[in-house]
Amino acid sequence: MTAYTATVTVRLKNGVLDPEAETTQQALERLGFELDGLRSADRFEIDLDADTPDAAADRADEMAERLLANPTIHDYEVTVAAADR
């Protein structure tokens, strides 16, 4: 088994209201920053052991499907890298 770090990034789907991002965008614009848009996201870093990077990605994908994201309103992305443990 090899140590991997899987990163799961969870975002609201396009068209789903994102009040946190809207409030943050308004505050940034008041500070003088010009933005075309802003979206909030949650990022989870998961340290795990697996036989292959694909196996680690499959486990992280299952975690996202079952708990970390709500597939009705969220999109998510999984990336895997060798862990720095």
ABEGO torsion letter per residue (X at the ends): XBBBBBBBBBBBBBGBBBAAAAAAAAAAAAAGBBBAEBBBBBBBBBBBBBABAAAAAAAAAAAAAAAABBAAABBBBBBBBBBBX
